[in-house]
């Protein structure tokens, strides 16, 4: 009896999880956020001994380890990055990268394009974020006190000298705070003082708006594609402190224009608020299903005339609920009424019809049902 109760304690949450992910967008939001924070702390814990073993302590080269460990996190959250302008990062020597700042998800985009020997300037409070704070310190991140302007200026002056001495690159968020209002906030001048003092170029990077898939106030966190645009560098050689204001304005105008002209991110629905019906076309040979991997329609099993996508891997197609997402590939176990039907890893049967297959074929982890 005790063993059965223990098993039930595990089984019931596992059965409820898909239902909650399907029925509540707020649950999806908090689930993804908690997973993101928790998993990043776990990754930081794993990275700490690796960084110490590699560099013996605080070193910008540790960002290589952090970059490798973090890059896969986007897949768990259903995010993809579409990057353009890679050639503008092929710049030798130190430089300053500036980008817009929308949420903590910016870290994933940062790691997607982070060049070698590049670290960040971040708020001082981050150092107290447990294992994440420690790994940030080991990665050479420069911490500033945003509440004390004199301290921030002193840190920026030291950072400029460090850039030249150690030939590193620094990533700065010139807005100074997170902003998801659909436009850029006015830039603070710290990054531009830094670039002018070090006489190094500025490379602007723009992330498309997250508003089409991530809305914090509305508790919505869908899947989507973030477009990243790396812009041509802006030279600062020969500039003085008198040019900082005009440099700041020029950078702001260039980035704002790019931000407003980037097409909306492609979004995939995730929860009951964003159901998107996809009509299933018919052919003379019978019903067909859609392969997400090949984006072609293929003859397959008897399905309903309406295919509704709920998440990248959770598809409702009438009486059948199939999970085949990027994290868990499960295309052989389906619900089809009174019981569970298992028909092998490459064959899923979802009801009677003339096109019932007689043999299994290779599984397609991206398809709702494997033909």
PAMINU-26056 format. One line per field, with one value per residue (C-alpha): residue number from 1; residue in one letter; x, y, z. Coordinates in pm, 1 decimal. Layout:
<recs>
i c(NUM  ...)
aa c(A  ...)
X c(X  ...)
Y c(Y  ...)
Z c(Z  ...)
</recs>
This chain:
<recs>
i c(1  2  3  4  5  6  7  8  9  10  11  12  13  14  15  16  17  18  19  20  21  22  23  24  25  26  27  28  29  30  31  32  33  34  35  36  37  38  39  40  41  42  43  44  45  46  47  48  49  50  51  52  53  54  55  56  57  58  59  60  61  62  63  64  65  66  67  68  69  70  71  72  73  74  75  76  77  78  79  80  81  82  83  84  85  86  87  88  89  90  91  92  93  94  95  96  97  98  99  100  101  102  103  104  105  106  107  108  109  110  111  112  113  114  115  116  117  118  119  120  121  122  123  124  125  126  127  128  129  130  131  132  133  134  135  136  137  138  139  140  141  142  143  144  145  146  147  148  149  150  151  152  153  154  155  156  157  158  159  160  161  162  163  164  165  166  167  168  169  170  171  172  173  174  175  176  177  178  179  180  181  182  183  184  185  186  187  188  189  190  191  192  193  194  195  196  197  198  199  200  201  202  203  204  205  206  207  208  209  210  211  212  213  214  215  216  217  218  219  220  221  222  223  224  225  226  227  228  229  230  231  232  233  234  235  236  237  238  239  240  241  242  243  244  245  246  247  248  249  250  251  252  253  254  255  256  257  258  259  260  261  262  263  264  265  266  267  268  269  270  271  272  273  274  275  276  277  278  279  280  281  282  283  284  285  286  287  288  289  290  291  292  293  294  295  296  297  298  299  300  301  302  303  304  305  306  307  308  309  310  311  312  313  314  315  316  317  318  319  320  321  322  323  324  325  326  327  328  329  330  331  332  333  334  335  336  337  338  339  340  341  342  343  344  345  346  347  348  349  350  351  352  353  354  355  356  357  358  359  360  361  362  363  364  365  366  367  368  369  370  371)
aa c(X  X  X  X  X  X  X  X  X  X  X  X  X  X  X  X  X  X  X  X  X  X  X  X  X  X  X  X  X  X  X  X  X  X  X  X  X  X  X  X  X  X  X  X  X  X  X  X  X  X  X  X  X  X  X  X  X  X  X  X  X  X  X  X  X  X  X  X  X  X  X  X  X  X  X  X  X  X  X  X  X  X  X  X  X  X  X  X  X  X  X  X  X  X  X  X  X  X  X  X  X  X  X  X  X  X  X  X  X  X  X  X  X  X  X  X  X  X  X  X  X  X  X  X  X  X  X  X  X  X  X  X  X  X  X  X  X  X  X  X  X  X  X  X  X  X  X  X  X  X  X  X  X  X  X  X  X  X  X  X  X  X  X  X  X  X  X  X  X  X  X  X  X  X  X  X  X  X  X  X  X  X  X  X  X  X  X  X  X  X  X  X  X  X  X  X  X  X  X  X  X  X  X  X  X  X  X  X  X  X  X  X  X  X  X  X  X  X  X  X  X  X  X  X  X  X  X  X  X  X  X  X  X  X  X  X  X  X  X  X  X  X  X  X  X  X  X  X  X  X  X  X  X  X  X  X  X  X  X  X  X  X  X  X  X  X  X  X  X  X  X  X  X  X  X  X  X  X  X  X  X  X  X  X  X  X  X  X  X  X  X  X  X  X  X  X  X  X  X  X  X  X  X  X  X  X  X  X  X  X  X  X  X  X  X  X  X  X  X  X  X  X  X  X  X  X  X  X  X  X  X  X  X  X  X  X  X  X  X  X  X  X  X  X  X  X  X  X  X  X  X  X  X  X  X  X  X  X  X  X  X  X  X  X  X  X  X  X  X  X  X)
X c(0.0  280.1  455.1  134.3  85.5  444.9  396.0  73.9  254.4  484.1  230.0  -42.3  181.5  318.8  -33.2  -142.1  159.4  55.3  -300.0  -180.7  60.5  -229.7  -498.4  -320.3  -96.4  -10.4  112.1  324.6  470.1  570.1  682.6  919.9  1047.2  1115.0  1278.5  1495.4  1619.5  1667.5  1846.3  2079.2  2176.1  2244.9  2457.4  2647.6  2715.7  2856.9  3064.1  3231.1  3479.5  3539.9  3635.3  3860.0  4032.9  4080.9  4194.4  4259.2  4004.7  3858.8  3940.8  3754.0  3850.9  3601.8  3326.9  3403.2  3289.3  2982.2  2891.1  2907.3  2701.4  2426.1  2362.9  2128.7  1888.0  1697.2  1566.1  1403.0  1216.7  1109.2  1323.1  1526.9  1766.0  1794.1  2123.0  2232.0  2543.6  2799.5  3067.6  3056.2  3192.6  3501.9  3691.5  4036.3  4128.3  3909.5  3572.9  3248.9  2925.2  2599.1  2254.4  1896.5  1782.1  1435.0  1451.1  1672.2  1623.5  1877.7  2146.5  2053.6  2090.9  2414.4  2559.6  2440.9  2671.1  2928.8  3275.0  3591.5  3751.4  3429.5  3258.7  2982.0  2919.2  2638.2  2466.2  2638.0  2333.9  2393.6  2698.1  2466.4  2259.5  2399.1  2589.3  2499.6  2667.5  2980.9  3010.6  2961.0  3253.2  3466.6  3377.5  3534.1  3206.5  3254.1  3007.8  2895.6  2685.3  2415.0  2301.7  2637.5  2739.1  3090.6  3155.9  3020.2  3245.3  3547.8  3468.9  3426.0  3762.8  3929.3  3746.4  3877.2  4233.3  4170.2  4033.5  4357.2  4592.1  4424.7  4272.1  3921.0  3577.7  3296.3  2920.3  2706.4  2330.0  2314.8  1945.8  2053.8  1745.3  1505.2  1258.8  971.5  771.1  813.2  1078.4  1423.2  1479.8  1720.2  2079.9  2302.1  2645.7  2866.4  2930.6  3026.1  3262.8  3420.6  3465.4  3602.6  3848.3  3978.9  3954.1  3789.4  3496.3  3136.1  2941.1  2562.6  2352.1  1972.8  1734.1  1383.2  1090.9  986.4  628.9  496.1  579.8  683.8  459.8  548.7  240.4  1.7  188.4  241.9  554.2  512.4  770.6  918.9  1211.8  1422.1  1589.1  1934.5  2085.7  2456.8  2516.2  2834.6  3086.4  3102.5  3458.6  3566.9  3929.1  4009.8  3697.6  3715.0  3480.4  3309.3  3193.3  3030.2  2683.1  2677.2  2817.9  2542.6  2275.9  2415.6  2422.6  2071.3  1929.8  2099.2  1977.7  1627.5  1585.0  1700.5  1478.7  1165.3  1233.7  1302.5  998.2  797.5  935.5  781.0  565.7  435.1  129.5  159.1  -159.6  -532.3  -505.2  -322.1  -481.3  -413.9  -621.2  -443.8  -675.7  -558.2  -576.4  -722.6  -594.6  -742.2  -535.1  -685.7  -616.3  -268.8  -73.9  185.7  554.2  702.3  1053.1  1003.5  712.5  539.9  206.4  230.6  -21.6  -55.3  -315.9  -683.6  -701.3  -968.7  -1006.4  -863.9  -510.8  -457.6  -104.7  -66.7  310.8  604.1  565.9  207.3  -43.0  -416.8  -564.3  -912.0  -912.9  -533.9  -285.6  75.2  392.3  689.3  868.8  1239.8  1290.0  1082.9  1024.9  730.6  557.9  457.6  225.0  -101.2  -440.0  -721.2  -1027.8  -1074.4  -710.6  -347.4  -237.5  125.3  228.7  606.4  844.8  779.2  410.2  118.7  -237.1  -507.9  -832.5  -996.3  -966.1  -858.7  -498.9  -399.0  -29.9  88.6  450.1  646.1  874.3  1154.4  1035.4  1019.1  1073.5  930.6  607.8  283.5  230.4  490.9  369.4)
Y c(0.0  240.1  166.2  234.9  564.2  666.2  580.0  781.1  1084.5  1072.3  971.3  1225.2  1535.2  1387.8  1340.2  1686.8  1864.4  1829.2  1933.6  2246.3  2331.5  2304.8  2479.3  2764.8  3023.9  3160.0  2815.6  2795.8  3138.6  3052.6  2702.8  2834.2  3118.1  2889.3  2631.7  2898.5  3040.3  2699.2  2547.3  2846.7  2806.0  2436.3  2515.4  2778.3  2521.0  2284.3  2560.5  2684.2  2392.9  2386.1  2754.7  2719.5  2418.8  2598.9  2943.0  2916.1  3186.4  3504.2  3526.2  3645.4  3319.4  3144.9  3299.3  3031.5  2763.0  2962.3  3020.1  2649.6  2546.5  2805.9  2784.0  2484.0  2649.6  2821.4  2484.8  2406.4  2738.8  2699.1  2990.0  3023.9  3297.7  3429.5  3622.5  3852.6  4068.2  3821.3  3986.6  4298.7  4100.8  4003.1  4294.8  4253.3  4391.0  4536.6  4700.7  4784.7  4603.9  4781.1  4621.9  4679.6  4519.0  4361.9  4085.3  3820.8  3624.5  3863.0  3640.7  3366.9  3603.7  3737.0  3385.9  3315.3  3579.1  3642.7  3678.6  3544.8  3746.8  3934.2  3989.8  4215.5  4516.0  4434.1  4573.4  4506.0  4323.0  4032.1  3917.2  3812.2  3578.7  3254.5  3031.0  3261.2  3554.3  3351.3  3230.1  3587.9  3694.9  3406.1  3511.2  3852.1  4045.0  4407.2  4508.1  4866.9  5042.9  5216.1  5422.7  5596.2  5784.4  5856.3  5487.0  5393.0  5646.2  5519.0  5158.7  5261.2  5437.2  5127.1  4909.6  5123.6  5068.1  4695.6  4669.3  4805.6  4616.0  4276.6  4333.1  4231.6  4331.2  4460.0  4418.9  4703.0  4762.4  5140.5  5165.7  5084.3  4879.7  4627.9  4772.3  4596.7  4896.9  4835.0  5106.4  5194.7  5398.8  5694.4  5573.8  5643.8  5771.6  5526.6  5294.4  5587.0  5737.4  5390.9  5364.6  5717.4  5681.3  5354.0  5483.7  5157.0  5106.9  5046.1  4756.4  4790.5  4473.4  4484.9  4216.0  4215.9  4283.1  3997.2  4126.3  3875.2  3578.5  3709.1  3941.4  3966.1  4155.0  3930.8  3619.6  3490.9  3302.3  3132.4  2994.4  3218.2  3326.5  3626.7  3815.9  3950.2  4218.4  4299.3  4648.2  4799.3  4931.6  5299.2  5431.7  5653.0  5723.7  6088.4  6158.3  6338.6  6363.0  6653.1  6406.4  6162.3  6319.0  6315.9  5960.7  5852.8  6013.1  5858.3  5511.3  5550.1  5658.6  5374.0  5111.6  5251.2  5254.6  4892.0  4788.7  4944.1  4792.7  4436.2  4222.9  4080.3  3761.9  3440.6  3303.1  2957.8  2934.0  2788.3  2759.1  2821.1  3193.5  3146.9  2851.7  2866.4  2641.3  2494.9  2354.7  2019.1  2007.0  1698.0  1504.9  1227.6  974.9  1043.3  1242.9  1376.8  1528.7  1799.7  1731.8  2021.9  1916.5  1921.5  2170.2  1949.0  1772.7  1396.2  1113.8  946.5  854.7  939.9  1271.2  1526.8  1814.4  2060.1  2057.5  2291.0  2358.5  2417.0  2417.8  2324.7  1964.9  1929.0  1878.3  1818.5  1647.8  1539.4  1241.5  1213.1  1402.5  1354.3  1492.3  1519.6  1833.8  1916.3  1797.7  1480.3  1283.4  1052.3  951.6  595.4  648.3  824.6  872.4  759.9  729.5  469.2  364.5  406.0  268.6  169.5  89.2  125.3  422.5  477.5  398.5  582.6  479.8  729.3  574.8  369.2  454.4  334.2  453.1  241.5  155.4  -202.3  -145.2  106.6  360.5  572.7  812.5  1185.6  1361.9  1688.3  1546.5  1523.7  1165.9  947.8  799.5)
Z c(0.0  89.5  -237.5  -428.7  -248.0  -322.1  -687.5  -697.9  -557.3  -859.8  -1123.0  -1043.1  -1088.8  -1411.5  -1542.4  -1430.1  -1580.7  -1948.1  -1856.5  -1675.5  -1958.0  -2200.9  -1999.3  -1818.3  -1981.2  -1634.3  -1528.7  -1844.0  -1763.8  -1407.8  -1501.9  -1767.0  -1548.5  -1251.1  -1473.6  -1635.9  -1306.0  -1146.5  -1443.4  -1477.7  -1111.6  -1168.8  -1475.5  -1275.0  -1003.4  -1265.3  -1426.5  -1107.2  -1064.5  -1440.6  -1444.3  -1140.6  -1295.6  -1628.1  -1514.9  -1143.9  -1061.2  -1212.2  -1584.5  -1892.5  -2065.0  -1837.3  -2049.1  -2307.6  -2061.8  -1960.7  -2325.2  -2409.8  -2106.5  -2155.8  -2529.3  -2507.5  -2261.8  -2544.5  -2666.1  -2331.3  -2344.3  -2705.8  -2826.8  -3144.1  -3259.2  -3612.9  -3630.2  -3911.8  -3951.3  -3815.3  -4028.8  -3810.8  -3514.9  -3714.1  -3561.9  -3409.8  -3071.4  -2797.3  -2856.9  -2676.3  -2762.0  -2681.2  -2701.2  -2592.0  -2266.9  -2233.9  -1973.4  -1816.3  -2139.8  -2295.7  -2143.7  -2392.3  -2686.4  -2545.9  -2524.1  -2878.2  -3031.1  -2754.9  -2913.3  -2752.6  -2473.3  -2410.5  -2076.7  -1946.2  -1729.6  -1486.5  -1179.8  -849.0  -707.1  -946.4  -749.9  -465.7  -688.0  -545.6  -783.9  -1076.0  -899.7  -833.6  -1191.7  -1312.9  -1096.3  -1224.9  -1582.0  -1526.8  -1530.4  -1420.0  -1147.8  -1101.7  -841.0  -1045.6  -744.8  -705.6  -1018.6  -890.2  -826.3  -1168.9  -1342.3  -1151.0  -1248.2  -1613.8  -1613.1  -1468.8  -1722.0  -2009.2  -1894.7  -1844.5  -2198.7  -2339.5  -2107.9  -2145.9  -2492.4  -2391.4  -2516.8  -2294.9  -2342.5  -2203.3  -2186.4  -2230.5  -2136.8  -1782.5  -1696.2  -1844.3  -2089.2  -2266.6  -2383.8  -2755.5  -2798.7  -2663.8  -2349.3  -2365.0  -2334.9  -2038.3  -2135.3  -1944.1  -2238.0  -2461.3  -2204.4  -2186.9  -2564.7  -2601.4  -2312.2  -2456.9  -2817.9  -2925.7  -3165.9  -3063.0  -3214.2  -3171.8  -3145.6  -3156.9  -3032.2  -3177.4  -2944.2  -2715.4  -2696.7  -2948.1  -2722.5  -2377.9  -2176.0  -1809.2  -1689.0  -1883.6  -1759.9  -2111.5  -2219.6  -2556.3  -2793.8  -3059.4  -3270.6  -3166.3  -3446.5  -3363.9  -3584.9  -3551.4  -3690.7  -3841.0  -3590.6  -3496.2  -3471.0  -3180.2  -3271.6  -3232.4  -3026.3  -2693.2  -2397.7  -2576.1  -2841.6  -2597.8  -2622.0  -3002.3  -3006.4  -2768.6  -2988.3  -3305.0  -3150.9  -3014.2  -3350.7  -3537.4  -3289.9  -3259.1  -3635.9  -3656.9  -3364.4  -3511.1  -3853.5  -3743.9  -3835.6  -3547.0  -3398.4  -3523.5  -3245.7  -3169.6  -2948.9  -2600.7  -2400.2  -2435.9  -2506.9  -2835.6  -3012.2  -3384.5  -3612.7  -3910.8  -4179.0  -4303.9  -4685.5  -4848.5  -5147.5  -5354.9  -5165.1  -4824.0  -4509.4  -4444.0  -4152.5  -4130.8  -4073.6  -3875.7  -3975.7  -4352.5  -4359.8  -4615.4  -4605.0  -4618.7  -4653.9  -4319.0  -4059.8  -4043.8  -3857.4  -3785.7  -4036.4  -3783.7  -3642.0  -3346.2  -3225.9  -2850.9  -2800.0  -3026.8  -2912.7  -2785.7  -3065.3  -3035.3  -3337.1  -3237.1  -2999.6  -2997.9  -2780.2  -2890.0  -2726.5  -2962.7  -2848.2  -2852.0  -2492.9  -2482.9  -2802.0  -2749.7  -3068.5  -2985.2  -2687.5  -2761.7  -2599.5  -2823.8  -2611.1  -2338.1  -2302.4  -2396.4  -2730.9  -2790.9  -3144.6  -3145.3  -3171.6  -3540.5  -3583.8  -3426.3  -3508.9  -3418.3  -3538.1  -3810.6  -4175.6  -4516.9  -4483.5  -4186.1  -4233.3  -4215.4  -4116.1  -3916.9  -4073.7  -3929.3  -3655.6  -3717.0  -3380.2  -3519.4  -3655.7  -3458.4  -3578.8  -3745.0  -4074.2)
</recs>
